[in-house]
Amino acid sequence: MREKVFAKNKDIVTRKITGEIFIVPVRGKLADMQRIFTLNPVAEYIWHSLDGRTSIEDIRKGIISTYEVEEKQVDSDIMDFITELLEADLIRE
């Protein structure tokens, strides 16, 4: 899984409001208000790294070097967040 690369889907709006990042899926011309995501700093780092070029391993290394977190926790956090984004159809491999 670490060598996989993901990219954000095009029908997503991201906004920063009072220091928090919100992800809002847009279906047609309507925002899906039932599926809004609020991101913590690590999730925000992951989200911005999902550019279709950066591997999960590179994201993992970046988080470890940027934040004070344990490697096992990083692996779990990345996998949980990627799974949630895939299930919500917000990213693609």
N, C-alpha and C positions, 0 to 999 in steps of 0.2 A: 504494500500500500504506500510505502514511503516514497516510491519513485513516481507515483501517479501525479498527474497535473490536472487541476480543475480551473474552470472559468465561470464567471458570473453569467447568468442568463441576461438577455437584453431587456426584459420587461420588469426591471427592478429599479426603484427609486431609493436613493440613499440620501439622508439628510442629517445634519448635525444641528441639534437644538439644545441650547443651554448645556453644551459640553457632552451631550450623549448622542451616539450614532443610532439612527433608526433605519431599518430596512423595510421597505413597503413593496410587496409584489403588486404589479399592475396587470390586470386582465382586461384586455380591450382598452377602454377609456376609463375604467374604474379601478380605484385602489382596493385591494383586498384587506380591509381594515381588521378582519379577524385573524390575520396572519402577520402582524407587525412584529418585527424582532428588534430588541434593544441590545446593544453590544457592550460588553465590558471591554477594558483595554486589550486583553489577550484576544478576544473574539474579533475586535476591531482590527488588530494586527493580521489575524488570519484572513479576514474578509478582504482587506486591501491587498493581500498577497495572492489572492485567487485571480490571477491575471492570464491564465492559460499558458504560462511559461515557467512559473515557479513550482518546483516539486514540493510535496508534503515534507520531505526531508529537509529541504532548504528553509521552509517555513518553521519547522521544528528547531533547527539550529538558530534561526533568527530570534525566536521566542526565548530560547535558553540564554542567548547572549544579551537580550534586551531586558528581560524580567528575572526577578529572583524566584524561580520556580524549580521544583524537582522534575527530573527528566521523566519519571513515570507519570507524574501528574500532567505534564505537557502532552505525552502520547495519548492519554485518556481524553484530555480536553479537546485536542485536535480531532480525534476520531469521533467523539460525541458531536462536536459542532458540524463537522463535514457530513455526518449521517443525517443530522437534523436539516441541514441545508439541502441535501439531496432529496430527502423525503418531502420537503416543501417545494421542490422543483425550482430552487433559487440558483443552483449551480449545475454544471454538467462536466463530465470527464472529458 
